Amino acid sequence: MLNIIIFVVLGFILFMMFFIEHKFPSIVKKASEHRDEEYFHEKVEVSRGFIYAAIVLVVVLMIAALYMMVKGTPYEGHIMEWLNIIMRVMHVTFGIAWIGASFYFVWLENALNRKDGVRDELAGNLWAIHGGGFYYLEKYKVAPQQVPKQLHWFKYEAYFTWLSGFCMMFIVYYFNAKAMLVDDTVLKLTAAQAIGIGIGSLVVGWVIYDLLCKTPLARSKWFAPVGFVLLVAFAWGYANVFNSRAAYIHFGAMLGTIMAANVFFVIIPAQKAMVNAAKQGKPVNPELGKHAGLRSLHNNYFTLPVLFVMVSNHFPSTFGHQYSWAVLAAISVGAAGVKHYLNLKERGQYNIWVMPVSALILLAVAFVTAPPKPGACKENISYAEVNAIITTRCIQCHSSKPTDDVYTAPPNGVTYDIPANIVKLKDQVMQRVVVTKTMPLNNKTGMTPEERDVIRCWIEQGAKMK
Ligand code: HEC
């Protein structure tokens, strides 16, 4: 009952916040009547930031209250699924907005016309057509004489992508850490230890990266190789602490955290300093912009590897590989290489080897992760044999009424109560049970290698229902 009251009160507060956010400009306007326009804009901007942060906080509290309400009831699984859906869609949407803007501005920078009829104070300009309109953009070398009142900032996309991603970590991995994060065959950890390591590693990753960026190394050609070695170390470390799927996600989350922290701690403060200097008519330190630009470029290279990691959960042949960390490292290089090629191309620098080498690396990964040559099979494996295995090893979770202590609803909606389902899903079963051995989850039900062979042979013989 208390939980319901808390939930309703929080809901009311949330509603009020949206109301305030909406009414805010007019309230401030009244309060700052005797001040100038600029003061007004600044106040609105700053307060908006606080309101958005408060809205996020209230939503998180509401989710926590909701969770307490359903904990231990049959609705727990259902609520988790819906939280997952909502958060995931938010995460993807903010991510598209952020990465889209990031790609766009790097492209813009690369495509600027820097020569023809460019005024002295400008770095370049560009004409574009989009959505049925002509656009003309100018980039200043440092800052305009007069900072315009309406200046668009790009930051909330980054913050909200990170926040929603962080929530996803809890929904998918941390709330259920014993099953989704820890693998006792990799390292015996309690849920709290594993979560501590997970979150701590995000902080450590950022601190190391940030320190490196402040050394002269950041501008030398050695930055990329050194950074790569460190990243491989992280990938290896995660693979030796978490279950393989969680290890991948943490690698992506670590890169994503660096990207968002770059925006929050470096790029935005540098831009604020630039704007303030320009407003006071002081010379703007061009180093600020350059340093922010460097971080922004790093972010640009991180995007494709991060995107790969975020979808990797659907591809057990990657995270399920014996040397999953090496596969991850190779795919990251390949993906960053593709981005490098695209960046060069936008600058009009055609390079013949970057793309083929990147493609070769990715192809090599596909080759290395191919399933090994199968062993001999006994003839005509019957469905009854397979069904016996599925019944003892899988339907604890994959049933419309699971008996597992953690999964109260069938994971991903996959059930094996009806034999036909196994046949329908035979390719996925092959992937998860035989090739990558990522099912049963953490081998909780103790499936033997012989049983995996029976499943493989049965599928190879055509998955017949007799
Ligand atoms: C301890 C619970 C548990 C057991 C036992 C288990 N699974 Fe799963 N299974 C899961 C969870 C959780 C997921 C979703 C997360 C994932 O894909 O890793 C899943 C996902 C799957 C998927 C992927 C479905 C998709 O849409 O991608 C397949 C296929 C699968 N399991 C097959 C099996 C088979 C076959 C067995 C028995 C040999 C089995 N599982 C035993 C928990 C379990």
Residues whose N, C-alpha, C, O or C-beta is under 5 A from the ligand:
A	BS01	HEC	R393 C394 Q396 C397 P411 N412 V414 Q428 V429 R432 V433 M439 P440 L441 K444 T445
